[in-house]
Amino acid sequence: MSVKEKLQEFKSNIPDSVTLVAVSKTKPAEMIQDAYQSGHLDYGENKAQEMQAKAKELPKDIRWHFIGHLQRNKVKYIAPHVHLIHSVDSLRLLREINKRAGNEERVIDVLLQVYIAKEESKYGLDEEEVIEIMESDDFKSFENVKVIGLMGMATNTDNMETVRREFKSLKTFFDKIKQQYDFSILSMGMTNDYEIAVEEGSTMLRVGSAIFGARS
């Protein structure tokens, strides 16, 4: 099956209310161009300079999602191009995004990454830290960055009950605070657990290998 066909098939299996971010990291621009021809606009990258290079080469209406761990010194590369940053895990990073977005005279939308997994390798904030950031005077003074939701990554395990429990806990937290902070996006679910994520209320999936094939 072509990338276009895989995209269409995948999208036919998820609700219209769920946005699919096609994870295009490590994939060549031509492959993204193919997918773009089918009308798909949302693509995910996890390396700042790779996103920058692709954004310069590919159509301007593509919506670039930054989905990897983002270092503060890399924000400048993506600030002109990024549609949504999924992986914000500190006030210091928010401050840098606000500054770089200001330089570009734009507002950058971001998600706060919440730590829900049982793994040391995952980044993120706990629930109290999310509230602390949202309530901080610092954050309230930022004019060029807007938090529009939460992102979480479940434990990488075959035990789908663990995965379901983690997604459920994030959805519960999201529901508790979404009206207060005007959150609209809950990004959870990847190639191996997206079905559970959708069942548990995800509004955005990050899926690569099911669309572009296994990582090269």
Beta strands, then each sheet from edge to edge (+ up, - down):
strand 1: 19-23
strand 2: 42-45
strand 3: 63-66
strand 4: 82-88
strand 5: 108-114
strand 6: 145-152
strand 7: 185-187
strand 8: 204-207
sheet 1: 7+ 6+ 5+ 4+ 3+ 2+ 1+ 8+
end
